[in-house]
């Protein structure tokens, strides 16, 4: 979840033109699928969601260039781009799916995929992916997100996992080695105390506790310690556990015993990144793209920040996004969609991996995401392309890359936003009340979560 936005952050409602709809019965579909000359490919138009908005001119230009380049490769295919920001609007997303007005190729978060499949709102693309050259190189855990049994219902665009974002400049000022970030929570606690001692306004470690972000980061810390949010069948809460208790006890100690978390609490999405950009926050949980947001939106500098893996991590909360296909799309549209997604999302050096163009545009290059291919040949090729065109200090992310390689990635739990809202209460309590009763907070949260999960099951 990029933000509780998310996860929590995000596709504004877009009306499709008749020519772009998979269920068009006006006659234009017949024109698209009937060859006009022997041996010619039938013209086909596909509507594709999540074109960057005009307010993001660099990414918009890159997208439009890719559409033109794709058209030269496949003259019979027309891409009808649909822009929106955010790409998913929770208020309209389900209505578009249910109402049949979704794009032919629509953008999804990993957390929505299973319920979309269960509702029959995406096409089974299993028989259409055989010609995607690098399909078998995609990380199994990433591709599995789009599977139900042996059937495949979509393809990934981006993936991420959580780590520890830290201020290298503050580490140096506090006498810490920025090239050797903390590997245990005890080391995090010690480093936070030293950073807080730098003077007024300095916060060693920051944490969310409002707007569903507190529960989101609780889940990230819980997974790191080896805990679970829900039972294997998804019907009951599992976070009222020794691992869940350890998450809250650690925060309570840093907040009230060490005084290394600052007095201002009830923080949510932008607050920690604003603090990090202001140069006063030492550490926070986050994915590598947090550094990009701090640089782009909060006046930070890439060279001042680093990312390492979660301390003592047994698993990492992960997420991402990709594309699924409207179940009303014709076979011709699905075949065209596979060609576009292969070109734009899955080919080293093209589309989203055209790092030479990104560098020329002045966009940041070098963050270790997405990581769709792992240690396979295309994965290594992408890493080399990033390094060759890097505009940010790649070495600042090396601890994350090396430390995360063997860590299991785990998706957000079912009914994640409802669970996060419930756990915001426990997170905010330990950070605002010195006498907070952790056992009672977890028991109360468990009871409420069980009611939510019972309804969903």
Secondary structure, 3 states (H helix, E strand, C coil): CCCCCCCCCCCCCCCCCHHHCCCCCCCHHHHHHCCCCCCCCCCEEEEEEEECCCCCHHHHHHHHHHHHHHHHHCCCEEEEEEECCCCCCHHHHHHHHHHCCCCCEEEEEHHHHHHHHHCCCCCCCHHHCCCCCCHHHCCHHHHHHHEECCEECEEEEEEEECEEEEEHHHHHHCCCCCCCCCCCHHHHHHHHHHHHCCCCCCEEECCCCCCCHHHHHHHHHHHHCCCCCECCCCCCECCCCHHHHHHHHHHHHHHHHCCCCCCCCCCCHHHHHHHHHCCCEEEEEECCHHHHHHHHHCCCCHHHEEEEECCCCCEEEEEEEEEEECCCCCHHHHHHHHHHHHHHHCCCCCHHHCHHHHHHHCCCCCCCCCCCCCCCHHHHHHHHHHHHCCCCCHHHHHHHHHHHCCCEEECCCCCHHHHHHHHHHHHHHHHHCCCCCHHHHHHHHHHHHHHHHHHHC
